Amino acid sequence: MIILCLNCGSSSVKYRLYNWDERRTLAAGIVERIGIKDSFCEQEVAGKEHIRIPQDCQDHRQALQLAVSTMTHPRYGVIKDMSCISAVGHRVVHGGEKFAKSVIITPEIYKTFEDLSDLAPLHNPPNLMGIKAAQEFMPDIPHMAIMDTAWHQTMPEHVYTYALPYEWYTKYGVRRYGFHGTSFLYVAKRAAVLLEKNPFECNLVICHIGNGASVNAVKNGVSYDTSMGFTPLEGMMMGTRCGDHDTAIDFFIMQKENKSPQEMNSILNKKSGLLGITGKTDMRDIQDAVDRNDDMASLALEMECYRIKKYLGSYCFAVGGAHAIVFTAGIGEMSDIVREKSLQGLESLGIVFDPEKNRIAKTRNSESEISAKNSKVKIFVVPTDEERVLIEDVVHLLDGTYQIHTQFTYRFQDPEYMNTLRCLEFAEECQKKPELLGIMPLIYKKAFLKEVKKQEGLKKRIQQIPDVQKYLPGIEKELN
Ligand code: AMP
């Protein structure tokens, strides 16, 4: 069974084609600059040339047409024609209070999303354009919606209600919704595997720190609080979003600089955060600038890490003590500096990271443990996989076995679950950085070795890793 995952933004369509029976990604790609000049499609296929096809796309329908013609391309393609696709899973940012789980999109459901566009004017309209175009283009197969907000529907009333006139909630739905839900779901379930605990007995604080960033307090396995709110603007300092600030500043500046609400909204969302302080949005550029003694870059880095620490502290209290702190997304997975600064000085609270393990843990292909032996709270780095959640939801909606996550076990909750593609990429990374092998959490290492025994190519690459014996003692004997 082949599933197409779509993530439609205002000027881009990201896609991934997945073969469920073989449990592997066939192709991943993106069509960019839709409705702007010079649109193009880029596609990656394991073991094939990376391709870029320039072609004008006026709208999402033409963009999908280009994506499908790339997936079915006689030379670079991976499927014969579109009839191979069994279902489409769409990422939808805002599901409001109506959806605590993924759904099959019917005309009524589509209408509900349209009504919700008011709550997410930047995100839902492009998501809906994508759904409409895909339904027109592939009318005979089911389309499903997987929402960023669904995971957070377990937040209690006293957590999601703002201290504002209550009628704003009853009239307009003003409340905390939270986002990054599919990422938090995946990471929370994986953390339970790493802790070797029932997911509903786990208290976690998950830091999803990417270009967009939010922190999630997970109590007894479900979302209890999260830093993003009514929109993705609240909470952390992000690439271009300001996060928490005194909203009186907005009115002050609107008066001083004669700005409209729309202009102010755009500044807070697109010109603030790391960009507002440094003129740069990418953490790699900021880290490089810090190395060159750039004062503003240093200030931005300190600000971002202090904000993470503040949320870590408050959420550890909110859940009554965390079993684990988990870092994920681009910065969370790759920036040892951000993790170090966010975790420093928490020893008296039982949170102790191992500086050497933290320095090593820079990979998007393997799970790592960076807590010190004497840390009461485990600290993990778990590469997120939102598409994996989307794919499993689609597959189980199709076969009728899908349930809300509190009554359902995902395959990636199996202690032996491995992402095959990531394993192969990890083996390549380890040729240069074999020390990554030494920081795998125990249960993950067992699953990884089991996968290595299954795949001859992977086994060969592992045996070629320099010093492999040092990081995986007894590996030669085990593999022979
Ligand atoms: P995401 O939104 O999850 O794709 O994360 C994107 C962010 O991850 C980018 O803004 C980068 O700043 C950050 N990132 C990616 N790789 C690294 C790295 N090696 N070191 C520091 N930050 C990184």
Boltz pocket constraint, residues with backbone or C-beta under 6 A from the ligand:
constraints:
  - pocket:
      binder: B
      contacts: [[A, 209], [A, 210], [A, 211], [A, 212], [A, 239], [A, 281], [A, 282], [A, 283], [A, 284], [A, 287], [A, 329], [A, 330], [A, 331], [A, 334], [A, 335]]
      max_distance: 6.0
